[in-house]
Amino acid sequence: MTPFKQLQRPLNAHIDLDGQSYLYFGGTAYLGIPQDKAFAAHYLEGINRFGLNNGTSRGNNIQLGIYNDAEAYAGNYFGSDDTLITSSGYLAAQLAVRNLSVGKAILYAPQTHPSLWIDGAAPNELDFATWSKMALEQINIGTECNWLLVSNSINNLYPECYDFSFLTALKSGKKVTLLVDDSHGIGVLNGGKGVYSHLAGSTNVEVVVVASMAKALGLDAGIILGSKALIQALKESNEFLGASPPSAAGLYAFMHAEHIYQNALTTLYELIYFLAMQLNKDWISLPDFPVFQSFEPGLFNRLLAKQVLISSFPYPTPKSEPVNRIVLSSWHSKAQVYELVKLL
């Protein structure tokens, strides 16, 4: 992979490097929010109302009411009983996993994001279907009664949605907290609502979803979705009480951006469908997800020579082969996608 200098201007559909303009298909701004003027206008209105930031913790005796308002709004929007919002996705993930793991045996699914790792643990390299069978067996025959299962909702590098229906076969007396990172699904999957309402809990399975809001939603914040009892317990944790919250201005924009998100999502779905119809069966993709993976080794350099830049970096280690992906965003036009198709 050819190295690139650090950019001095924001990302969008075109980026400039060394005086050359490249058509760009990478990143995680799936809805194009960082360059959306209407969203920026709401953000500026939020700054006018609340200032640039709020350095006080959520445990302070004087609070801005917008934080509780935004959490109530987010819970209604994403379909959870209660919601907790933090200053980053990493903080949301660590707050959740560290508190929920107490008194439980913990299992990590393959490809679980490092933000959810604790105590040096790392997920195995099995495929998800094999892992889920082994996990179910381990839980059912093990002596432990309380378990924490940690997983992503979706693999954005090798496009794949994960199926947790195996948990319906839990034996009586076993209780599982299913902690799912939906950072790449929230704002995009299921009409933008993410996976929470599609992960059916039960008497012995409690569902908790964490996510970065900095990707599709374009917000420097993290979120936890769950039951009222669980969220209230997390709000009493040291991690929550000791951390500064995200910008109130950003949350103001989020609360006024439903039509912006939905319009951008409509555009994105149209682009996904258009590109999917042009590609052959060698490409790996998912319905309604803007990532398309190729196994062509020279794809990155071939497109680079044509002034097109795609996502390409070694994974899972620096010595691994690069993973080549096309990533669509709502800031792309159909003409730009068609220009890409002609080069593939």
Secondary structure, DSSP 8 states (H G I E B T S, - for coil): -------SS--SSEEEETTEEEEEE-SS-TT-GGG-HHHHHHHHHHHHHH-S---S-TTSSS--THHHHHHHHHHHHHT-SEEEEES-HHHHHHHHHHHHTTTSEEEE-TT--GGG--TT-----S-HHHHHHHHHHHHHHSS--EEEEEEESEETTTTEE---GGGGG--TT-EEEEEEE-TTTTTTTGGGT-SGGGS--BTTEEEEEEEESSSTT--S-EEEEE-HHHHHHHTTSHHHHHS----HHHHHHHHT-HHHHHHHHHHHHHHHHHHHHHS-TTSB--TT--EEEE--TTHHHHHHTTTEEEEEEE-SSTTS-EEEEEE--TTS-HHHHHHHHHH-
